[in-house]
Amino acid sequence: MRFGWTALPKVSGLRFRGSDQLSYVVAEILRLVDLGFRGFLAIDEGLLWLLNELRLRGDLPADVTIKVSIFAGHGSAAGARVLQSLGAGTFNPLGDLSLPQLAGIRRAVDLPLDLHIMLADSFGGFNRFYDGAEMARVCSPCYFKIEPGPSLVSGPGALYKPWVSADSLAQFAREKVKYAQIIHELIQATQPDLRLSPAGSPDLAVPRP
């Protein structure tokens, strides 16, 4: 297990190419809205702007939350302000930012931050469990993302592909729960005044039946 957090991500800054690709994504999001989903991931500022416009026009429900992915490659306070101005409800900064860099982002925006505290080898392969308490203190409100493994979406061992079995994903979810418990225990041991958000927090955009 690698414990450092200096990382050189192999994949970031992805963007959609052409209006046809954007139209496919929007069509899929509209289908999922009909199924009850209320939270969607954007990797592209153009898509973020478009979804926010659709939400303002009423073509998307007002309670839809748009989260900007780590794949968009943002890591500064200025970038965070741009994303918030375009309608982001939360975003994932680059995973290897220092605590002062994260603090600068927090001073710039008031939206929740999604922070990778464990990340796959394809993005640098790090474990920041012992940074967790300070990350929460500096960045709250925030959520931790736990994504161990060789790769997330590309290359051998990629997890989020249609051919990955449901059993494999279920086991992966159990591993995440185990790591989340470890992180919580470490934070309670070092920063007991920090509060865990209650179950069912409204900004989670949980699907509706």
SENU-818123 format. One line per 4 residues: number of its first residue (from 1); their letters; for each residue y, x, z of C-alpha. Coordinates in Angstrom, 3 decimals, always signed. Example, Ala and Ser with C-alpha at 12.3 -4.5 7.8 and 13.67 -1.06 7.14 Angstrom:
% SENU-818123
1> AS> -4.500/+12.300/+7.800; -1.060/+13.670/+7.140;
% end
This chain:
% SENU-818123
1> MRFG> +0.000/+0.000/+0.000; +3.416/+1.340/-0.966; +6.091/+0.922/+1.697; +9.218/+2.247/+0.019;
5> WTAL> +11.546/-0.095/-1.830; +13.233/+2.124/-4.413; +12.018/+0.608/-7.669; +12.591/+0.841/-11.397;
9> PKVS> +11.742/-2.609/-12.761; +9.998/-2.531/-16.110; +11.139/-6.009/-17.162; +14.527/-7.605/-16.515;
13> GLRF> +17.385/-9.045/-18.494; +15.259/-11.424/-20.585; +17.131/-13.909/-22.789; +16.175/-16.800/-25.060;
17> RGSD> +16.604/-16.258/-28.780; +18.112/-19.039/-30.839; +18.904/-22.658/-30.152; +15.368/-23.698/-31.029;
21> QLSY> +13.944/-21.851/-28.008; +16.562/-23.459/-25.749; +15.674/-26.889/-27.139; +11.988/-26.340/-26.299;
25> VVAE> +12.845/-25.426/-22.706; +15.170/-28.415/-22.276; +12.559/-30.781/-23.714; +9.982/-29.472/-21.238;
29> ILRL> +12.415/-29.809/-18.322; +13.209/-33.418/-19.276; +9.469/-34.129/-19.368; +9.029/-32.604/-15.913;
33> VDLG> +11.988/-34.563/-14.525; +10.152/-37.744/-15.530; +7.149/-36.453/-13.551; +9.295/-36.014/-10.440;
37> FRGF> +10.244/-32.333/-10.495; +13.730/-31.464/-9.243; +13.836/-27.659/-9.251; +13.805/-25.399/-12.326;
41> LAID> +13.935/-21.675/-12.986; +16.383/-20.180/-15.492; +16.210/-16.632/-16.820; +19.227/-16.938/-19.070;
45> EGLL> +22.921/-17.688/-18.331; +23.132/-19.720/-21.531; +20.300/-21.962/-20.369; +21.918/-22.189/-16.919;
49> WLLN> +25.208/-23.340/-18.445; +23.429/-25.838/-20.719; +21.390/-27.375/-17.894; +24.481/-27.676/-15.720;
53> ELRL> +26.324/-29.439/-18.557; +23.416/-31.853/-18.946; +23.522/-32.485/-15.197; +27.288/-33.108/-15.237;
57> RGDL> +26.844/-35.562/-18.142; +24.097/-37.411/-16.303; +21.312/-36.400/-18.690; +19.705/-34.554/-15.770;
61> PADV> +19.630/-36.072/-12.269; +22.405/-34.876/-9.961; +19.845/-33.628/-7.432; +18.267/-31.139/-9.859;
65> TIKV> +18.529/-27.559/-8.547; +18.683/-24.662/-11.000; +17.441/-21.330/-9.681; +18.198/-18.108/-11.554;
69> SIFA> +15.249/-15.751/-11.804; +15.053/-12.051/-10.978; +14.301/-11.661/-14.705; +17.990/-12.320/-15.414;
73> GHGS> +18.681/-8.931/-13.848; +21.686/-9.636/-11.589; +22.455/-7.301/-8.696; +26.146/-7.521/-7.813;
77> AAGA> +28.665/-9.789/-6.127; +30.452/-10.364/-9.442; +27.204/-11.410/-11.111; +26.476/-13.782/-8.240;
81> RVLQ> +29.913/-15.407/-8.646; +29.292/-15.871/-12.366; +25.939/-17.563/-11.707; +27.421/-19.870/-9.074;
85> SLGA> +30.301/-20.808/-11.397; +27.766/-21.730/-14.099; +25.923/-24.117/-11.777; +23.208/-22.063/-10.086;
89> GTFN> +21.920/-23.591/-6.868; +20.269/-20.334/-5.805; +19.360/-17.019/-7.390; +17.062/-14.042/-7.087;
93> PLGD> +18.943/-10.715/-7.007; +17.182/-7.606/-8.245; +14.528/-6.681/-5.715; +15.490/-3.103/-4.865;
97> LSLP> +19.063/-3.708/-3.666; +20.186/-2.023/-0.453; +21.310/-4.017/+2.587; +25.028/-3.250/+1.911;
101> QLAG> +24.597/-4.404/-1.695; +22.973/-7.632/-0.506; +25.757/-8.090/+2.047; +28.324/-7.819/-0.753;
105> IRRA> +26.567/-10.605/-2.638; +26.474/-12.778/+0.453; +30.232/-12.362/+0.994; +30.862/-13.440/-2.596;
109> VDLP> +28.816/-16.680/-2.719; +27.644/-19.379/-0.335; +24.501/-20.470/-2.171; +21.059/-19.602/-0.734;
113> LDLH> +19.603/-16.280/-1.834; +15.968/-15.821/-2.831; +14.931/-12.312/-1.808; +11.795/-10.495/-2.863;
117> IMLA> +10.345/-8.950/+0.265; +7.110/-7.999/-1.521; +6.964/-7.466/-5.255; +4.371/-6.679/-7.906;
121> DSFG> +3.836/-3.230/-9.369; +5.329/-4.366/-12.690; +8.685/-4.640/-10.882; +8.361/-1.471/-8.813;
125> GFNR> +5.691/-2.406/-6.268; +7.351/-2.520/-2.869; +6.896/-3.950/+0.606; +10.071/-4.580/+2.650;
129> FYDG> +8.489/-6.365/+5.612; +10.264/-4.135/+8.115; +13.592/-4.811/+6.373; +12.999/-8.551/+6.759;
133> AEMA> +14.983/-9.102/+9.938; +18.045/-7.275/+8.632; +17.738/-8.960/+5.250; +17.744/-12.363/+6.960;
137> RVCS> +20.637/-11.403/+9.258; +22.756/-10.118/+6.367; +21.863/-12.719/+3.742; +21.250/-16.044/+5.507;
141> PCYF> +20.812/-18.647/+4.237; +17.987/-17.017/+2.335; +14.353/-17.416/+1.382; +11.797/-14.643/+1.079;
145> KIEP> +9.616/-14.344/-2.004; +6.173/-12.775/-1.678; +4.733/-11.650/-5.012; +2.109/-8.899/-4.519;
149> GPSL> -0.252/-7.664/-7.213; -0.234/-5.604/-10.401; +1.918/-7.901/-12.543; +3.531/-11.330/-12.548;
153> VSGP> +3.979/-12.498/-16.132; +3.086/-9.706/-18.539; +0.443/-7.053/-19.073; -3.078/-6.736/-17.611;
157> GALY> -3.526/-8.647/-14.372; -0.579/-10.988/-14.963; -0.767/-13.902/-12.559; +1.373/-16.600/-14.110;
161> KPWV> -0.498/-17.260/-17.325; -2.265/-20.462/-18.441; -5.683/-18.786/-18.390; -5.503/-17.746/-14.710;
165> SADS> -7.939/-19.975/-12.842; -6.859/-22.523/-10.271; -9.177/-20.866/-7.758; -7.416/-17.533/-8.236;
169> LAQF> -4.009/-19.115/-7.736; -5.228/-20.954/-4.627; -6.462/-17.679/-3.148; -3.149/-16.072/-4.032;
173> AREK> -1.320/-18.865/-2.183; -3.463/-18.253/+0.907; -2.559/-14.557/+0.778; +1.120/-15.465/+0.595;
177> VKYA> +0.811/-17.687/+3.669; -0.832/-14.816/+5.551; +1.956/-12.423/+4.617; +4.602/-15.014/+5.513;
181> QIIH> +3.125/-15.288/+9.008; +3.226/-11.492/+9.394; +6.863/-11.398/+8.257; +7.796/-14.165/+10.686;
185> ELIQ> +6.147/-12.348/+13.576; +7.959/-9.105/+12.728; +11.307/-10.872/+12.577; +10.712/-12.656/+15.877;
189> ATQP> +9.838/-9.327/+17.502; +13.051/-7.618/+16.373; +15.602/-10.411/+15.856; +14.488/-13.391/+17.996;
193> DLRL> +17.878/-15.117/+17.596; +17.311/-15.687/+13.884; +16.240/-19.255/+13.133; +13.585/-20.381/+10.669;
197> SPAG> +14.721/-23.326/+8.549; +12.894/-26.587/+9.278; +10.082/-27.786/+7.062; +11.327/-29.850/+4.148;
201> SPDL> +14.792/-28.282/+3.922; +16.777/-30.292/+1.315; +17.671/-27.285/-0.837; +13.989/-26.629/-1.635;
205> AVPR> +14.032/-29.223/-4.452; +10.536/-30.449/-3.639; +9.037/-32.638/-6.393; +9.280/-36.403/-5.928;
209> P> +6.352/-38.721/-6.532;
% end
